[in-house]
Amino acid sequence: MKAGVVYPQTELGGDTGAVKAFAQAAEDLGYDHIVIYDHVLGAEHAGREPKLTGPYKDTDPFHEPLITYAYLAGLTKKLELVTGVIILPQRQTALFAKQAADVDLFSDGRLRLGVGVGWNWVEFDGLEMHDHFRRRGRRQENQIELMRKLWTEPLVTHEDRDHRIDRAGILPRPKRQIPIWLGGSSEAAYDRAARIGDGFLFGARMQTEAAQNKARIEAKLRGFERDAGAFGFESVQQYGRGENRWPGDIAAWRAAGGSHISVVTMGANLTRVDAHIDAIRRWREVYNSVG
């Protein structure tokens, strides 16, 4: 089981030096990957109809994941760079495919794309994607199909409800098919992942149900005649649950057959990057002791 860290960006105020320090510390501590969350626009929640139900507001800072990973590609050597998850339907597909291809090339094949459909309709509006919010799940499926073509085919001819490309392609292309994992908490997300994804990333708020939902996705994989053993599952574990619970959390996810685990130190009243680095050091020691 591979172990990773979630970059605690909402608590570090957009400090670019903290990005470098945290990522290099994670690599030095032997972590396999780093996860970065995504939001382009933060929105004030008050007075919205329909209401905004997600956890982040206009006061929460977010670095753009692919830009950040282009930076970290030159500052790290082994860390897998994971978007967890990027809101794909609010982005232009061909442009995103091109950006992802370059990050994968510059990092020597270390990008893993976790993608989701999002919840913030204000963000969709601000990115001029208003018409796509209500059908963002279906749009995401169309995007994944097209991106995989753009990463492998010199010239692409493709048309669906969201795209029209006539004998065009991106160059340079990545040297491999970039893995695409899905995230979310709905039956539709589980079904979509089982049909077209390479893995699934369960968020920190879902950790107690992750094993149960993993089994549901595995059942769907078998229904689609896909190899569940080749499908990845990652659970994000909360540092703030306390050191006495970490061994059980780690052991339970390993026993459930999880392939990846990450620790998130946000929400633990840590305000400085060195405090977050100390936290991932302590968690890693426990992880190593669990075996």
N, C-alpha and C positions, 0 to 999 in steps of 0.2 A: 504494500500500500504506500503510495507516494504522499508526501506531506508538503503543504504549502502555507502561505501567509496571505492575508488580505491587507492591502495597503490602507491604513486608517486615515484617509484623506479628509474626511469631514471634520476631523479633530486637529488637523495640523495647519489650517489656515492658508492653504495654497503655497506652502513653503517648498520651493523647488529643491533646496538643499536637502530637505527631509526625504524627498523621493530617492535621491541618490544614496543617502546614508542608510535608509531602511532596506532598499533592495540589495545593496552590497552586503549589509549585515546578514540578511536572510540567506544569501548565497554562501557566505562564510560559515554560517551555522549549519549548512548542509541541507537546507530546504530545496525541494525539487522545483517549486513554482511559486509565482506571485499572482494574485488576483486583484484586478482593479475594477471597481464599480463605475457605472456610467450615468451621467445626466448632463445634457447640454444646457438646459435652462432650468433654473430653480424658480418655483412659483409660490407666491403667497397663497395660502389655503383659504383664508377667510372670504366669505361672500361668494363662493363659487357654486354654480349649478350647471351640471351635476357636481357634487362634492368631490374633492381630491382626497383619495383614501390612502395614498402611499406615505411612507415615513419621512420623506425629505422635503425641505422647504427652500425658500429663497436664501436662507442664511447658511445653507450647507454647501461648502466648496467642493467642486469636482474637477479634476484634470481630465482632459479628453484622452481616452485610453490609447488609441493608436498613436497619437502624438507622443504621449508619455512613453510608450513602448519603443518608438523609434529612437528616443533618447536613451532608454535603458538598454537597447540592443548593443550600444557601444560601451556601456559601463558594466555589463555583466557578461559572463561567458557560458553559464550552464542553465540558469533559471529559465524555465518555461514561462512564457508571458501569456497570461490568461485574461480575457475579458469576461467579467462575471456579474451581470451579463450586459452586453451592449444592446441598445434599443434599435434593432435593425430596421423595422418598418418606417422609422422617421428619417432614414437616410437614403440618399440616391444610391442605387444598387451598383451600377458600374463603377462609380467613383469609389465606393467603399471597397469593392473587390480589388481595385487598383491599389488603394492604400494598404489593404491587408496583405496583398502580394508583396509590396515593397518591405513592409515590416518583417514578413517572414524571410525574405531574402537577406535583409540587413542583419537579422538575428540568427542566420544559418539554420532556419527551420524550427524556431522555438515558439512560434505563435500558436495558441489554441483559442479559437473563437467561441466564447459562450454568448449566445444570442437570446433575446427575449422580445416580447411584444410591448412591454411598458404599460403604464397606468395613467400617465400625466397627459391628459388631452390638451392642456395649455401649452405644453412643450411641442406637441404635434402642430398646433396652430402656429406657434412662433417659428417653426421650421418649415412652414408653408406646406405641411402635409395633412391639413385638416381633413381632406376627403378620405384619407387612409386609416384614420383612427378606428372607425367602427368595423373595418374588415382587416385589421392589422395582422391577424393570425394567418389568413389566407395570403395576404401580401408577403408575409415572411416566407411562406412556403415557396412562392414564386421566386423570391429573391435568392433563396438557397439553391434552387435549381439553376438559376442563371449564373450565380457566382461560380458554381462548380464547372460550368461550361467555360466561363471566361478564364478560369485558372488552368484549363487543359487544352482548349482548342484554339488554334491560330486565328481562325475566322469564325465568328458566331453569327448564325441567323436564328433569331428567337423572337417570338411574339406571344404575349399573354395579356391579360387585362391591365397589367402594370408596366409592361416593357415592350419596346420594339427596337431590335437591333438588326441591321441588315448588313451582313458580311463585314463585321468589324470585330476587333479584339484588343486585348491589352498586351503590352510588351514592355518590359520583360514579365514573363509569367513565373509564378513560384515553381520550385523544383519538385513539388509534391502537391497532393490534394490537402489543403489546410483543413485540419479537423474542425468540425462544427458541432458543438454541444449546445443543448437547449436548456433553458431554465424556465421557472414558473411554478404555479401551484394549482393549476386547473387540470381537469380531465383532458381537455383539448390539448394542453401543452404536453401531457404524458403521451397521448396518442400520436401527436406530431413527432415527438422525439423518437418513438418506437418505429415510426414509418421512415423517417428521413434523417435522423440525427446520428451522430457518432458517440454521443454520451449525454448525460444529464447532470446538472449542477443544482443541488438543493441549497437554498439560502439558509442563513443562520436562524431565522425564525421558524424553520421547518425541521430543525434537527431531530426533535423527538419523534416526528412522523416519517423521517427519511427512509428508514428501513422498510416500513410498510409500503410507502410509495414506490420504493425501488422494486419491491415484489410485484406491484401492479404494472410497472413498466416492463418488467421481465416477462410477465404473462402476455402483454401486448406484443413484445418482440417475438415470442414463440408463435403467436397468432399470425404474424406477418412472415413467419418462417425465416427469421433473422437469428443469428448466433448471439445469444445474450452474453456469452463469454468474451466476445469481441467488443462489447459496448461498455463505455466507461461510466462510473458513478462517483460523483464527488459530493461530500457533505461538508458544509461550513460549520465549524464548532465555535461556540462563544467562550472566549477567555473569561468573561465575567461570571460564568457559572461557578467558578471557584476551583482551586487546585485539587480539592478533595474529589471533585467530579470528573476531572479530565481523564484519569485512567479508565474509568468506566465508559465515558463517551468514546474514547479512542478504541477500546477493546470491543465495544458493541458494534461500532461501524465496521471494524475489521471482521468480526464474526458474521456480520450481515453480507460480507463479500464486497464491500466498497473498495474501489480501486484507488481513490484519491480522498484526501482529507485536508482541510485548511482551517486555520485558526484566525478568528477576527478579534482584534483587541479594542475595537471601538465599543463605547458604552461601559468601559471599566474605569472611568474617571482618570484617564491618563492624558496629560496635556502637552507633553514634550516628546519629541521623536526618540530621545534616549530612553524614556520610560517605556515606550512601545517596543523598542529593541530589547530592553531587559525582559519585557513580557514574553516576547517570542522566544527568547533564550530559555526562559524557565519552562515554557510549554514544550519546547523541543527536548529538553532534558527528560520531562515526563514521558513524552512520546518514545524516546529511545529506551526508557526503562520498561515500558510496556512490552517492547520486543516486537 
